[in-house]
Amino acid sequence: MNSPSIAQAQSSATGITPSPSAVAVAVFIAAALFAAAAWIDARADNGPTLALSLVLGSAFGFVLQRSRFCFFCAFREWLDERNPAGILAILAALAVGLAGYAVIFGAWLPDPSTGRLAPDAFIGPVGPVLILGGVAFGAGMAISGSCVSAHLYRLGEGSPTAPFALIGTAVGFILGFLAWNSLYLGSVSAAPVIWLPNHIGYAGTLIGSLAVLALLALVLIRHLRARPDHAAEIRPIYSVFVRRWPGWLGGLAVGAIGTVAYLRVAPLGVTAELSGRARQGATAAGLLPERLLGLDTLRGCAALARDVLLTPNGLFVAGLILASLAAALAAGQFRPAPPTSSQVLRGLIGGILLGFGAMVALGCSIGTLLSGIMAGALSGWVFAIAMLAGLVATLRIGRRLSLLPKA
């Protein structure tokens, strides 16, 4: 696997002295991102939204790389070492996002009992296809070693697996499109779209969701290990740009970015552009049916047809990759390596499952799970359970058959 343990990641960041040339390249990339955002803001159609998407994507990529915010790593660390730090970071992100979304919802839709859904929030249909997508996505995480967002930021670190996982993800999207009409007619079209505030209000949703997160945190926190005290060697710049951030700090930052993204642009998600471009290419090649029934009307990080060069999600993903590259260079953690045949194969197979799962579930661990739960969508909770089931089952079976490494 190309996903080191949290302990390894923390220790690998201690005592690193990045080369001056790498730092210079990192500074150049950061300056270029800000310059590009300023140019887009002034010159492009819908410039402010596009520029903010690039800035938020850059912030997201920087936070992911610095804190190693990774769904697969978090659950694997718990399964293998009973280290809950990564899962606690995810819970922190969800808690901040739930509170932030609740404030926004109260201003935009004061009375949720009318049956209307919150504007643009990722609230998807709940049914067998959502479960299928979650299980497939979790299996893809176990095989490839990351979720889609982590593969994107590890692309910036020079991961040998990430490029093949993303290629496989595009193939998986196309397979999802090919199966979509049958899945839609057989299940999705009749599946209920359940937004919890419609039924228990904003207060009930917020209190109930936070109670679940708090209960999970209380179960996990007793296993939390004390980190080594390096206070004597802490320097502000070194702590921000070189040392790994504590997981909880990354989680808080992810929750804050998710709230701002929803308020100003769209809910957090990383698959809309990837799936949209895959759909565009497959349609041009004559591989897809003329119509994908109902797909463009459903909520989620969905594969809308792309007919413009610059899109908010495309710039978000570009910023994510480039900022993670800059962060990795500044920290001395840009370590490209030639891929092994095993990494290529696991990346492609896992990526196909990731893409298929994200397509039929209308999003991934960021869009459907993180943004969905923040929005009070039942689909987010169901996807999370199905994803975890697929991850655990695949990891255990793969290891038992010696098809997946144990670390």
N, C-alpha and C positions, 0 to 999 in steps of 0.2 A: 504494500500500500504506500501511497505518497502522503499519508496523513499521520504525522508524528503525534505522539501522545502529548497531552497538555504539559506534563512535567518536562518532557523532552523539549517542547517548544519554548517553555520558559527558560530552561537551562541553556538552550542554544542561543538565546538572546543576551545572555550575561557575558560581559567581557568582550563583546564584538567591537571592533574598531573599523567602521566602514571606510573604504578607500576614498580619498578626495575626489577621484574621477567619478566614482559611483554617486557620491553626494552631489557633485556638479550636475550630473545627468538628471538626478531626481529633482533638483531645483529648477532645471530647465523645463522638465515635464510639468511641474506645478505651475510655473509661469505661463507655459503654453496653454494649459487648461484655463487659467483665468483670462488670458488674452482671447482665447477662442470664445469663452462665455461673453466677454464684453463685445466682441465683434458680432456674435449671433444676436445679442440683445439689441444692437443698434441697426443691423442690416437685414436680418431674416424676417420673413413673415412669421407672426406669432412669436417674435423674438424673445420677449420676457419669459414666456413659459419654457421655451426651448433652452434658454440660457440657464434658468433655474434648474431644469432637469439635469443639465451637465454638471452644475455645481453640487446638487444633491447626490448625484451618482458618484462624483469624486469624493465627497465626504463619506458616502457609504462604503466605497472601496477602501478608503484609508482606514476607517473604523474596523472593517472586516479583517484587513491584514494585520493591523496592530493588535487587535484583541483575539484574533483567530476565532471569530464567531462562525461556527460551523455546526450544523445540525448533526451530521454523521459523527464527527469527532466527539461531540457532547455525549451522544448516546453510547458510542463505543467505549468511551472512557468510563462511563457508569457500568456498563456490562462487564468490562474486563477488569477494572481496578476499583470499582465502587467510588470513583471520584466524581462528585456531583457538580463541580465548578461550571462546566459547560452548560448543563441543563439549567442551573440557577441563572446563568446569563440569559438564556432564552426566556425564562420566567420573568426576569427583570424587564426585558424588552417588551413582553406582552403586557405587563402591568402598566408601564409608562404609556404604551400605545392605547390601552383600554381607557385610561383616564383622559388622554388627549383627544381621542375620538369622541368620547362622551361630551366633552366641552363643545366640540365642533358640531356634533349632532344637535345639541340643545339650541344652538344658534340657527342652524339651517332648517331643522324640522322639529319645532318645539313639542309637537304632539305625535308620537309614533303610533298611537293606538288607531290612527286612521287606516292603517293597513299599507300605507305607502312605504317604499324602501328608501333608505338614505341615499342621497345623490352619489352616483358613481362608485359606491363602496362595493367591495368584492363579496357579494352574497350569492352563493351558487345553489343549484338544486342538490337536494340530499337524497341519495338512492344508491342502488348497487353499482352504478357506473362510477360514482365518486369513490366508493370503497375500492373498486377495481383499480382506479387511478392511483389512490393512495398506496395500495399494496405494491403495485408495479413501481411506483416512484421509490418506495422504501427499499425494494429489492435492487433497484438501480443504484441507489446510494451505497448499499453494502458491497456491490460488485465493483463499482467504479471508484469508491473511496471518498465520495463527496456528493453533495447536492449540486444543483446547477449554479447557484450563487457562489459556492465555495470553489467550484471549478473555474469560474470566471476570475475570482481574485487570485487563485493559484496559477492561472495563466500568466498573471503579472509577476508571479514569483519564479516562473520558468519551469513549472511542473511538466514532466514528460507525459503524464497521463491526461491532463486537462484538454489538450487539443483534440485528442481522439474521442474523449468523452463528449465534447461539444459537437463533433462531427456525428457521433452516434445519436446525440440528442436530436439533431436535425432530421436524421433518418426516422427516429422514433416519432417525431411530430407528424411526418408524412404517413407513417403507418396508422397513427391515430386519426388523421383526416380520412384515410381510406375506410376505417371502421366506423367513423362518426355517424353517418346516416342510419346505419343499422342500430347503433347504440341509442341514438336519439329517438327513433321511432319505437324501439323496444322498451326504453326505460326513461331516458332523460326528459322527454316531453311531458311525462306524467308525474315526474318527481317534484315534491313540494320545495319551494324556496322559503326557508325559515329564517327570519330575522328576529332574534330574541326580543329586542325592544318592542316589536309589535305585540308581544304576548305578556311580557313582564315589565315593560317600561325601561327607561334608561337606568334608573336607580337599581332596579332588580337585576338587570343585566350586569351592571358594573359591580355591584356588591357580590352577586353570585359568582361571577368570573374571578374576581379578586380572591374570593374565599377558596375557590378551587386551586388557584395558583399558590395561595398561602399554605394550604394543606400540603400540596406537593413540596413546597419549599421546606416546611417543617419536617417532613419525612426525610428529605435529602440532606438538610443542613447539618444534621448530627454526624454525617460522614465527611464533612468538609475538613480538609487538612490545612493546617497552618502553613503559610508560605514562608520560605526563608527570609530572614530580615536582612535586607541589603541597604538599610537606611544610610549607612556611612558612605556608600558609593553612588547614592542617587543624586543626579544633577537634572535640572528641569528639562533641558533639551534632550539629554540622553534618555530620560524617562519617557518622553513623548515619542521620540522618533526611533529609538533603538530597542529599549526593553519592551517585552510583551506587556500589554495592558492587562490588568485584572479582568477576568471575564465579566464581572458585574458591571464594570465601567463600560465595556463594549455593549453590553445589553441595554444599559440606560441610554447610550448614544443611539443605538439602533431604534429604540422606541421613540426617541425624540425626532430622529430623521423621518421615521414613518409618519408621525403626526404632522410634521411640516409638509411632507410630500403630499399627503392627502388634502391638507388645507389649501395648498397652492397649485398642485399639478394633478396628481393621481395617486391612488394607493401604491405602496411599494410593490414592485414585481419585477422580475428579470427575464421572464419567458415570452412576453408579448412580442418583442421585436424579433427574437430568434424564431418563434413559431410563425410569425407573420411573414418573415422573409422565406422561410421554408415553404409556406403555403404559396407565396408568390412564385417561387421557382418551380414548384411541383405543378402548379396550374399552367404556367407557361410551357412546361414540358408535356402537358396533356395527361398527367398522371391522376389527377383528381376529378371527381364528378363535377358537373356544372354548378351544382348547389350543395352547400354544406348546411343542412337543414337546421335552422334556429341558432346556429353558432354565433352569428353576429348580433343576436338580440340578448344573449345571456351575460350575466355579470361575471367578471373574473379577469384574470390576466390572459385574455383570450387572443386567438390568432386572427385579428382583423386584417383584411387585405391592405397591403401597403402600396400606395401610389405616389409617395413623395420620398425624397432622399433623406431629409432630416425629420425624425419623429422624436417626441419626448422620451419614449422608452429606449429608443436607439441611442440617444445622447446620454441617457442615464447609464446604460450598459458600457458605452465607450468610456465615460468618466470613471466608472467602477474599475475597469481593467487598467486604465492608464494611471489612476491614483494608487492602485495596489502595486503597480510596477514601481512608481516613485517611492512608495513607502518601503517596499522590499529593498530597493537600491540604497536608500538612506540608512536602513537597518543592517545592511550587509547580508540580506537574506534572499537576494536574487541568485538562484543557483540552478541554471538550466543544465539539463543532462540528457543524453540520448536515451530514448525509451527502449525498454526491453520488450520482447515479444509478448510477455505476460501483461505488461502495462498497456500495450496497444490493444490486446484482446479484451482485457477487463474494461478498458475505457470505452471501446466500441459497444460491447454487449451491455454494460451498465448504462451507457449513454442512451442506447435505444430504449431501454426500460424507463429511464428518466423522462425522455421526450414523450413517449407514449403515455405515461402516467400523467405528466403535466398537461398534455393536450386534452385528454378525456376528463380530467379533474378541473380543467379551466384554470390551472395555475400550479405552482410548485410550493415548496416549503416556505417561500417568502410571500408569494401572492395569495395562495389559497389558505395556508396555515397562519402565517404571521398576520397579514393584513386582514384575513377573514376573521380570525379570533378577535383582533383589535376592534373590528367593526361590529362584533356581536353576532356574527353569522354562525349558525349551527354547522354549516358545511366546513368551517375551519376546524372545529373540534373533531368532527367525524374523520376528516382527512388526516388529522394528527394521529388518531388512534390507528387508522388503517396503515399509515406510513410506518409507524413504529412496529406494527405487526409484521409488515413485509420486510423491514430491516432486520429485525431480530431473527425471524425464521430463516431468511436467506443467509445471514451471517453464520448462524449455528449449523445449518445444513452444509454450507460451503466449507466451513472449517472441518466438520466431521468427515467430509469427503476429500479433504486436503486440497480443495480448489481455491480457497481463500486463505491468505496468511493470517496469523493470529495477532499481528501488530503491524 
